[in-house]
Amino acid sequence: MAKAGAVPPEPVEVVIAVHSPDRPVRRAVASVLAAGMPGTVRATVVCHNMDAVPVRTALADLSGDAVRVLELRDGIPSPAGPFNYGLQHAQAPWVSIMGSDDELEPGALDAWRAAAAGRGAVAAIAPLRLRGGRRILTPRARVLRGRRVGPLRDRLAYRTAPLGLIRGEAVNRLGPRLAPGLRTGEDLEFGLRLWFSGEPIVYPASAPCYLVGEDAGERVTGAVLPLAEQFRDVSRLLSAGWFAGLPARSREAAAVKLLRGHVISAALRRGAGFDWTEDEGAELSRVVREITALAPDAPHLLSAPDEALLDALRGAPPAAELAAALRRRQAAGVLARSFTRRWQDNLRRESPLRSNLNSLLAAAAEQGRRLPGLLQRKDPT
């Protein structure tokens, strides 16, 4: 509650996209209303390619100025459409996006807004937690830092999902949009363009969290898509003029994330037993070549087994050779996966050694933050 005479905080509008009437959208909306000071928060629910009546019925007792329901029928099976539509119709100075399976912890919006406003930032990156309780330690931010974060020092490329708060003015001025028509990866360019814009960003890691739901039987992001479809987000990013115009170190940091988190993970997820075709091998080769054309040294920052696999993928090998390369990568031990091929590259920020050490420190710091609460819960008195 604001003190008498105090200037109330600027309003926040949270856009929630819902694609099916069986999603727990009421839970999501209720969590939004509990995450900020009454009168400063509104939930805008966008019903995508579905009848809005069941949603309006579910939210009937939450209706009023704090909740509104919009409809979008574009016939496109992509989450980008309803989020962009909701952002386009948002009216508050601060905006946010949220999945219908997800929730916000109580007070989250107030805490994120205070952190951003207190440091003149255009965005606050939300700390993430699974609804089961485990923290998701992205971005891989430095442990010993203030709330202000930088795209290189704090490895923001590993957190492209723009969950948190963003100034609506910055969205309009910088021009990021969720990529229309993409079934997955629609937020890749949006997040990177914002993080590498040079604008001030905060990450209030100890604030209340954005809770990632685990209710959906099958999230689109969890489906195994054809590689040409799965890499549409990467191809779109690589062809963007603003990305090619970034300083070399920024392109390299993003490229390491793309190679590690998109290309290699896609190959490993399918594995040696996958029914590899010539077209899919060619698609892997194309993406590797396009990424490394913009950041030639990025492969040197991968672990030795990952770089060896990348060398194989680059050549579009026959299915049998590709399967053998994947088996070698899958057999690599933890120690091998922690070091680069060249010893001097282990000292660089994007190396697996430094990244893993930072993750261990972040996990230890998180345990330190949780310890008082855990001890209090265990105290029988």
Secondary structure as UniProt FT lines:
FT   TURN            4..5
FT   STRAND          12..18
FT   TURN            21..22
FT   HELIX           25..33
FT   TURN            38..39
FT   STRAND          41..48
FT   HELIX           53..58
FT   HELIX           60..62
FT   TURN            65..66
FT   STRAND          67..72
FT   HELIX           80..89
FT   STRAND          94..99
FT   TURN            100..101
FT   STRAND          103..104
FT   TURN            106..107
FT   HELIX           108..118
FT   TURN            119..120
FT   STRAND          123..125
FT   STRAND          128..130
FT   TURN            131..132
FT   STRAND          135..136
FT   STRAND          148..149
FT   TURN            151..155
FT   HELIX           156..158
FT   STRAND          164..167
FT   HELIX           168..174
FT   TURN            180..181
FT   TURN            186..187
FT   HELIX           188..195
FT   TURN            196..197
FT   STRAND          201..202
FT   TURN            205..206
FT   STRAND          210..212
FT   HELIX           220..222
FT   HELIX           227..230
FT   HELIX           232..238
FT   HELIX           241..244
FT   HELIX           248..258
FT   HELIX           259..264
FT   HELIX           265..270
FT   TURN            272..273
FT   HELIX           278..294
FT   TURN            296..297
FT   HELIX           298..301
FT   HELIX           304..314
FT   HELIX           319..331
FT   TURN            334..335
FT   HELIX           336..338
FT   HELIX           343..347
FT   TURN            349..350
FT   HELIX           352..378
//
